[in-house]
Amino acid sequence: MLRIGLSGGIGAGKSTVSATFSELGGIVVDGDVIAREVVEPGTEGLAKLVDAFGRDILREDGALDRPALAAIAFSDEEKRQTLNGIVHPLVAHRRSELIEAAATDAVIIEDIPLLVESGMAPMFPLVVIVHADEDVRVKRLIEYRGFTEQDARARIAAQATEEQRRAVADVWLDNAGSAGQLVEQARALWHERILPFAHNLTQNRPASPKPVLVPYDETWPDQARRILARLNTACGHRAVRIDHIGSTAVRGMDAKDVIDIQVTVDSLETADELSEALTSVGYVRLPYTTDVGKPDARSTVAAFDHSSDDALWHKRVHSSADPGRPTNVHLRVDGWPDQQFALLFVDWLRANPGVQADYLALKRRVAAEGHATTNAYAEAKEPWFLDAYRRAWEWADTTGWRP
């Protein structure tokens, strides 16, 4: 099952994308629909709203008068939080019921208006945000939904900002044009990314990018932050720490367009326990269980300072099934040499421009050899790493570096 988080500001066009995904076979769990359902006459939700905001929010027939509620609830932050505190838990419970009833290979589109505000974005393997500029949204709300300009702008101001939405968006759909253009964007996203992602998950198969070296991408740090948030949510207290590692973590460094993340755990048993949680957010387990050991292994933890102990180079690896964001997740044990070197290597490169240039030259030379797979590309660099391991730890000893 692949769960997609879909959101966007009021009037942005989220419903058009949601309807398109539904037509293409997605199962849409609509937060707006559920939010109406849980406050229908006779429900616990409506009773709680009346207790909080008074009977003036009811129509003569006993149903919820939504404009009246909005006028009260959106008048200040405290009242808005009271509203959210009543409705959000009820919506979440009903959403869970609907998802549990879906087939295991389904693509679930969770249409959540307040995805950003509720902090739910990291729960999803993929977050899609639909956006339109404020003036465009105000015009739509006035023309199609009967809002006054003042009400429209108040509703927009009460929601997340564009900056906050961009921070969580894996996919940003710009709805500055026609509805037809937005539909075409949604259809392309479905066929080119969402369906392959879902199929890979069903087959327990990672996305397979070619080992092509590309110039440094200024968006890599933001992409890594979204992945870190997702992994922190999935791993919880079982992760000692989670770090962006590898070449994409070094500003200015050419790299394969693959984000490498290290999840530090207290044992390989804990790493194994995290397998299901990682798969649920889009990272399937790979068969690889060890790094290439290095001579004279170093560690700040004396008990692990054993260069001849191959077991200290064991790990677990998961990889993203999402073809739009290839990612490797390395689970390594706290204090073991492979875990420490992954952290040291990034800091060593950042602090030493000469080493960074040397490594970049190596990467370009190996990339020019045209290795067919990522593994072959990595193996071709390994002789350089044998010496780099020694040099990096000499730098660590000289500077007092600690992980």
Backbone torsions as a table, in degrees:
resi	resn	phi	psi	omega
1	MET	NA	131.4	176.0
2	LEU	-111.6	124.3	179.5
3	ARG	-105.5	125.8	179.2
4	ILE	-110.0	129.0	173.8
5	GLY	-92.3	120.1	-178.6
6	LEU	-117.0	130.8	179.7
7	SER	-154.5	176.5	179.5
8	GLY	167.6	157.6	-179.6
9	GLY	-66.7	159.0	178.6
10	ILE	-56.4	130.9	-179.1
11	GLY	83.4	4.0	-176.2
12	ALA	-80.2	-24.5	-178.9
13	GLY	113.6	15.9	-179.1
14	LYS	-58.2	-38.9	-177.3
15	SER	-64.1	-33.5	177.5
16	THR	-64.8	-42.7	178.4
17	VAL	-66.6	-43.0	179.5
18	SER	-59.2	-45.3	180.0
19	ALA	-64.6	-37.1	179.0
20	THR	-64.9	-45.9	178.0
21	PHE	-60.8	-38.2	179.0
22	SER	-63.6	-43.3	179.1
23	GLU	-62.8	-29.8	-178.0
24	LEU	-86.1	-2.0	175.7
25	GLY	116.2	-1.3	177.9
26	GLY	-74.6	151.4	174.9
27	ILE	-97.4	111.5	-174.7
28	VAL	-91.3	123.6	172.4
29	VAL	-107.3	100.7	-169.4
30	ASP	-90.9	115.5	-179.7
31	GLY	-61.0	-36.7	179.1
32	ASP	-65.5	-43.6	179.9
33	VAL	-63.2	-45.4	179.6
34	ILE	-64.4	-40.2	-179.4
35	ALA	-61.6	-32.8	176.0
36	ARG	-74.2	-39.2	-177.5
37	GLU	-62.4	-39.8	-173.6
38	VAL	-79.7	-3.5	176.3
39	VAL	-122.7	26.1	175.0
40	GLU	-70.9	160.9	179.0
41	PRO	-53.6	135.9	179.0
42	GLY	89.5	-3.6	-178.4
43	THR	-90.3	159.3	174.9
44	GLU	-60.3	-37.7	-177.4
45	GLY	-61.9	-45.2	-179.3
46	LEU	-65.5	-39.3	178.9
47	ALA	-60.8	-41.0	179.5
48	LYS	-67.3	-37.0	178.9
49	LEU	-65.8	-40.6	178.5
50	VAL	-63.9	-41.1	177.0
51	ASP	-60.4	-37.6	-175.3
52	ALA	-81.9	-36.6	-169.9
53	PHE	-120.6	-3.3	177.0
54	GLY	92.1	167.1	-175.3
55	ARG	-77.3	-6.0	177.8
56	ASP	-67.8	-12.2	179.1
57	ILE	-87.2	3.9	180.0
58	LEU	-103.9	145.4	171.3
59	ARG	-80.5	174.4	-178.5
60	GLU	-62.0	-30.8	-178.8
61	ASP	-83.8	2.8	178.0
62	GLY	91.4	-4.7	177.9
63	ALA	-81.5	163.4	-178.7
64	LEU	-70.4	129.6	173.2
65	ASP	-90.8	96.1	-172.5
66	ARG	-63.1	-44.7	176.8
67	PRO	-58.4	-39.0	179.5
68	ALA	-65.4	-41.7	177.6
69	LEU	-63.8	-44.1	-178.6
70	ALA	-61.6	-40.2	-178.7
71	ALA	-61.7	-33.8	179.6
72	ILE	-83.5	-50.8	-170.2
73	ALA	-68.9	-30.5	-177.9
74	PHE	-96.1	12.2	-179.8
75	SER	-79.4	-24.5	174.4
76	ASP	-156.1	164.5	-172.8
77	GLU	-64.6	-39.3	-177.5
78	GLU	-63.6	-43.2	179.6
79	LYS	-67.7	-36.8	178.2
80	ARG	-63.8	-40.5	177.9
81	GLN	-66.3	-35.5	176.3
82	THR	-62.4	-45.1	177.5
83	LEU	-58.7	-49.5	-179.1
84	ASN	-62.3	-37.7	-179.0
85	GLY	-65.8	-25.2	177.2
86	ILE	-85.0	-48.1	-170.7
87	VAL	-80.2	-41.5	-173.6
88	HIS	-56.8	-47.7	179.8
89	PRO	-61.6	-37.2	179.3
90	LEU	-67.6	-40.5	177.9
91	VAL	-65.2	-43.0	-178.9
92	ALA	-61.3	-41.0	-180.0
93	HIS	-64.7	-44.5	-179.9
94	ARG	-67.7	-37.4	178.3
95	ARG	-60.5	-43.3	179.9
96	SER	-61.4	-39.3	178.4
97	GLU	-61.7	-43.2	-178.6
98	LEU	-67.3	-39.6	-179.1
99	ILE	-68.2	-40.7	-179.9
100	GLU	-62.9	-24.6	-179.3
101	ALA	-84.3	-8.6	-177.2
102	ALA	-81.1	158.5	177.6
103	ALA	-66.8	154.6	-175.8
104	THR	-67.7	-22.7	179.9
105	ASP	-101.4	15.4	-177.2
106	ALA	-75.2	155.8	167.9
107	VAL	-103.2	113.9	-177.3
108	ILE	-98.1	122.2	176.3
109	ILE	-101.8	108.1	179.6
110	GLU	-95.1	101.9	-178.4
111	ASP	-83.2	103.3	-172.4
112	ILE	-124.8	105.4	-178.0
113	PRO	-56.1	-40.7	-176.5
114	LEU	-106.0	41.9	-179.8
115	LEU	-57.8	-43.7	-178.1
116	VAL	-72.7	-47.8	-176.0
117	GLU	-62.1	-33.3	-178.0
118	SER	-82.9	-6.7	-179.6
119	GLY	72.5	20.5	-175.4
120	MET	-87.5	-11.8	-173.2
121	ALA	-52.8	-43.4	-178.0
122	PRO	-66.1	-7.4	179.1
123	MET	-77.4	-12.4	-171.7
124	PHE	-109.1	141.0	175.2
125	PRO	-64.0	-25.8	-179.7
126	LEU	-147.1	131.9	178.5
127	VAL	-117.6	125.5	179.3
128	VAL	-112.8	125.0	178.8
129	ILE	-115.1	131.1	174.9
130	VAL	-101.3	132.0	-173.3
131	HIS	-131.9	146.0	167.3
132	ALA	-147.4	150.2	179.6
133	ASP	-61.1	155.5	-174.0
134	GLU	-58.8	-44.2	-177.6
135	ASP	-63.4	-36.9	177.5
136	VAL	-64.9	-42.7	-179.2
137	ARG	-66.9	-41.8	178.0
138	VAL	-59.8	-44.8	179.7
139	LYS	-60.1	-43.1	179.5
140	ARG	-65.2	-41.7	-178.7
141	LEU	-65.2	-35.1	178.4
142	ILE	-71.7	-45.3	-174.1
143	GLU	-74.5	-40.8	-170.9
144	TYR	-105.9	-17.1	-175.8
145	ARG	-126.1	4.7	171.6
146	GLY	75.4	17.0	178.3
147	PHE	-73.3	152.5	163.5
148	THR	-81.8	161.8	179.5
149	GLU	-62.1	-39.0	-179.8
150	GLN	-62.8	-45.2	179.2
151	ASP	-64.4	-41.1	-178.6
152	ALA	-61.7	-45.9	-178.1
153	ARG	-70.4	-32.0	177.0
154	ALA	-66.2	-41.3	178.6
155	ARG	-64.9	-41.3	179.2
156	ILE	-65.0	-42.1	-178.9
157	ALA	-65.5	-27.4	-178.4
158	ALA	-79.7	-11.0	-178.9
159	GLN	-98.5	177.9	-178.7
160	ALA	-61.3	153.3	177.0
161	THR	-81.6	166.7	176.3
162	GLU	-59.3	-41.5	179.7
163	GLU	-60.7	-42.6	179.6
164	GLN	-65.6	-37.9	178.7
165	ARG	-69.9	-40.8	179.1
166	ARG	-61.7	-32.5	-177.9
167	ALA	-63.7	-26.3	-177.4
168	VAL	-107.6	-5.3	-172.0
169	ALA	-80.9	118.6	167.8
170	ASP	-79.6	-32.3	177.8
171	VAL	-131.1	131.5	-178.9
172	TRP	-117.6	111.5	178.7
173	LEU	-101.2	116.2	-177.3
174	ASP	-90.6	118.0	-178.2
175	ASN	-104.3	52.7	177.8
176	ALA	-83.5	-16.6	-177.1
177	GLY	-100.0	-144.6	-177.0
178	SER	-84.0	166.1	176.3
179	ALA	-62.2	-36.2	179.0
180	GLY	-63.1	-39.7	178.4
181	GLN	-65.4	-38.6	177.8
182	LEU	-65.6	-40.2	177.7
183	VAL	-60.0	-42.3	179.8
184	GLU	-64.8	-39.1	175.5
185	GLN	-60.9	-43.9	-178.5
186	ALA	-65.6	-40.8	179.8
187	ARG	-64.9	-42.0	179.0
188	ALA	-63.8	-42.5	178.5
189	LEU	-61.0	-41.9	-179.2
190	TRP	-61.0	-49.8	-174.0
191	HIS	-77.9	-33.5	-173.9
192	GLU	-91.1	-21.8	-176.4
193	ARG	-130.5	-50.0	-173.7
194	ILE	-68.0	-49.3	-180.0
195	LEU	-62.9	-46.2	176.0
196	PRO	-60.2	-38.5	177.4
197	PHE	-59.8	-49.4	-178.9
198	ALA	-62.9	-40.4	-179.9
199	HIS	-65.7	-42.5	178.3
200	ASN	-60.6	-40.9	178.9
201	LEU	-63.5	-43.5	-180.0
202	THR	-61.2	-37.2	-178.7
203	GLN	-88.8	1.3	-175.8
204	ASN	53.5	46.6	-173.6
205	ARG	-123.1	130.9	178.5
206	PRO	-76.9	158.5	169.0
207	ALA	-64.2	148.4	-173.4
208	SER	-123.5	79.5	178.8
209	PRO	-71.9	151.1	175.8
210	LYS	-76.0	146.7	-178.9
211	PRO	-75.6	67.3	-177.7
212	VAL	-101.7	128.2	178.6
213	LEU	-80.9	130.5	-179.0
214	VAL	-127.2	157.8	177.1
215	PRO	-63.2	155.8	179.6
216	TYR	-53.8	134.2	-179.0
217	ASP	-105.4	120.6	-177.8
218	GLU	-63.5	-16.3	179.6
219	THR	-88.1	-7.2	-178.9
220	TRP	-56.6	-44.2	179.1
221	PRO	-60.0	-40.1	179.0
222	ASP	-67.5	-40.2	177.4
223	GLN	-62.8	-41.8	179.3
224	ALA	-63.4	-37.9	179.5
225	ARG	-62.8	-37.9	177.3
226	ARG	-66.1	-40.3	179.0
227	ILE	-65.7	-42.6	178.4
228	LEU	-59.5	-42.6	179.0
229	ALA	-63.1	-40.8	179.6
230	ARG	-64.7	-43.5	-178.5
231	LEU	-71.5	-35.9	175.9
232	ASN	-61.4	-39.9	178.5
233	THR	-66.8	-42.3	-177.7
234	ALA	-70.5	-40.0	-174.2
235	CYS	-87.2	-31.7	179.4
236	GLY	57.4	-140.2	-174.7
237	HIS	-69.3	-13.2	-177.8
238	ARG	-75.6	-12.4	174.8
239	ALA	-94.2	126.0	175.8
240	VAL	-69.7	-42.3	176.3
241	ARG	-162.7	160.0	178.3
242	ILE	-135.6	128.3	-172.8
243	ASP	-134.2	146.4	169.2
244	HIS	-79.9	120.8	-177.8
245	ILE	-124.9	-177.8	176.1
246	GLY	79.4	-176.5	-173.1
247	SER	-63.9	-33.4	-179.0
248	THR	-68.4	-10.8	177.6
249	ALA	-89.8	-2.3	-177.8
250	VAL	-109.1	109.9	-175.8
251	ARG	-58.5	131.8	177.8
252	GLY	89.4	-5.7	-176.0
253	MET	-88.5	125.4	170.7
254	ASP	-62.0	147.9	-177.2
255	ALA	-161.9	165.8	165.6
256	LYS	-67.0	147.7	-178.0
257	ASP	-80.2	61.8	179.0
258	VAL	-133.4	122.8	177.8
259	ILE	-82.6	127.6	175.9
260	ASP	-105.1	130.5	179.9
261	ILE	-125.4	139.2	174.3
262	GLN	-111.3	124.2	172.0
263	VAL	-102.0	114.8	178.7
264	THR	-88.9	128.2	-179.0
265	VAL	-125.4	169.4	-178.4
266	ASP	-85.7	-12.2	179.9
267	SER	-167.0	161.4	175.3
268	LEU	-68.8	-25.7	175.6
269	GLU	-62.8	-40.3	176.5
270	THR	-65.4	-39.5	176.9
271	ALA	-58.0	-42.5	179.0
272	ASP	-65.7	-37.2	179.3
273	GLU	-64.4	-26.1	-177.7
274	LEU	-83.7	-4.6	-173.8
275	SER	-56.6	-48.6	-177.4
276	GLU	-66.0	-41.2	179.9
277	ALA	-63.2	-39.2	179.6
278	LEU	-69.3	-39.6	177.3
279	THR	-62.8	-35.5	-178.0
280	SER	-65.6	-22.9	177.1
281	VAL	-107.2	19.2	168.4
282	GLY	102.6	6.9	-176.5
283	TYR	-113.9	107.0	-175.4
284	VAL	-88.0	151.3	-176.3
285	ARG	-79.9	138.7	176.6
286	LEU	-103.3	162.0	-177.8
287	PRO	-77.6	-10.0	-176.6
288	TYR	-68.4	133.8	-175.8
289	THR	-130.9	9.7	-179.7
290	THR	-154.2	150.6	168.7
291	ASP	-91.7	166.3	174.7
292	VAL	-74.6	117.4	-179.0
293	GLY	-65.2	150.5	179.6
294	LYS	-117.3	147.2	176.1
295	PRO	-69.1	155.9	178.2
296	ASP	54.9	47.6	-179.6
297	ALA	-57.1	137.9	-177.3
298	ARG	-116.8	152.8	176.0
299	SER	-158.9	144.2	174.7
300	THR	-75.7	-9.1	175.9
301	VAL	-103.4	109.6	-171.2
302	ALA	-56.0	-34.5	-176.9
303	ALA	-62.4	-19.5	-177.5
304	PHE	-106.6	12.0	-177.4
305	ASP	-86.1	69.9	-176.6
306	HIS	-130.9	98.8	-176.0
307	SER	-66.7	-23.5	-176.4
308	SER	-91.8	-2.4	-176.2
309	ASP	-91.3	96.6	-178.2
310	ASP	-62.8	-25.5	-177.9
311	ALA	-61.4	-24.7	-178.3
312	LEU	-76.2	-1.5	176.8
313	TRP	-107.0	8.5	178.8
314	HIS	-77.4	153.7	-178.7
315	LYS	-159.1	-178.2	169.0
316	ARG	-126.3	149.8	-177.8
317	VAL	-132.8	132.9	169.7
318	HIS	-120.4	154.5	-179.0
319	SER	-138.9	146.2	-176.8
320	SER	-68.6	139.3	173.7
321	ALA	-86.5	-2.5	-176.8
322	ASP	-83.4	113.0	-179.8
323	PRO	-67.0	-16.7	-179.7
324	GLY	-86.7	-11.5	177.3
325	ARG	-150.0	77.3	176.8
326	PRO	-58.0	132.9	-175.6
327	THR	-148.2	136.8	172.1
328	ASN	-111.1	132.4	178.8
329	VAL	-115.4	111.5	-178.2
330	HIS	-98.8	120.4	177.0
331	LEU	-100.8	114.7	-176.5
332	ARG	-128.8	156.2	-173.7
333	VAL	-86.2	136.0	-178.5
334	ASP	-54.9	125.2	176.7
335	GLY	89.6	-11.2	178.2
336	TRP	-75.5	153.7	-172.4
337	PRO	-60.2	-35.9	179.9
338	ASP	-68.2	-36.8	178.4
339	GLN	-65.7	-42.9	-178.0
340	GLN	-71.7	-38.6	-178.1
341	PHE	-67.3	-33.8	177.8
342	ALA	-59.3	-39.0	178.0
343	LEU	-75.8	-42.0	-179.4
344	LEU	-62.3	-42.7	-173.8
345	PHE	-59.2	-42.8	179.8
346	VAL	-64.6	-45.8	-179.3
347	ASP	-66.3	-36.7	178.6
348	TRP	-63.5	-45.1	178.4
349	LEU	-64.3	-43.7	-178.8
350	ARG	-61.4	-34.8	-175.1
351	ALA	-87.6	-9.9	-173.6
352	ASN	-132.5	89.5	-178.9
353	PRO	-55.9	-34.0	179.1
354	GLY	-64.9	-43.3	177.3
355	VAL	-65.2	-40.3	178.9
356	GLN	-60.0	-43.0	179.2
357	ALA	-65.7	-38.8	178.7
358	ASP	-63.3	-44.1	-179.8
359	TYR	-67.1	-39.0	178.4
360	LEU	-62.6	-40.6	178.1
361	ALA	-62.0	-41.1	177.0
362	LEU	-61.2	-47.9	-178.2
363	LYS	-59.2	-42.6	-179.8
364	ARG	-67.0	-38.3	178.9
365	ARG	-65.4	-44.6	-179.7
366	VAL	-67.5	-39.9	179.0
367	ALA	-62.1	-35.7	179.9
368	ALA	-67.3	-18.5	179.2
369	GLU	-75.7	-12.3	172.8
370	GLY	72.0	44.0	178.7
371	HIS	-64.8	138.6	-172.1
372	ALA	-77.0	-25.9	-176.6
373	THR	-129.7	161.2	177.2
374	THR	-63.7	-37.2	179.8
375	ASN	-64.0	-42.4	178.9
376	ALA	-64.5	-38.0	177.4
377	TYR	-61.7	-44.6	-179.4
378	ALA	-65.9	-41.7	-179.0
379	GLU	-63.8	-34.0	-179.5
380	ALA	-67.7	-23.1	179.0
381	LYS	-88.5	-11.2	-169.8
382	GLU	-60.4	-40.1	178.4
383	PRO	-56.3	-38.6	178.2
384	TRP	-64.1	-37.9	-177.1
385	PHE	-68.0	-27.5	178.9
386	LEU	-59.7	-44.0	178.2
387	ASP	-77.7	-35.8	-179.4
388	ALA	-62.6	-33.2	-179.9
389	TYR	-60.7	-46.7	179.0
390	ARG	-63.7	-46.5	-177.3
391	ARG	-65.0	-39.3	-179.6
392	ALA	-64.1	-41.4	-179.4
393	TRP	-72.3	-28.2	173.4
394	GLU	-64.3	-42.1	177.2
395	TRP	-63.4	-41.5	179.6
396	ALA	-61.2	-43.0	179.7
397	ASP	-64.9	-39.0	-177.7
398	THR	-68.6	-39.0	-174.8
399	THR	-92.9	-12.0	-176.1
400	GLY	78.0	21.8	-179.0
401	TRP	-59.0	140.2	171.7
402	ARG	-134.7	148.6	-178.2
403	PRO	-70.1	NA	NA
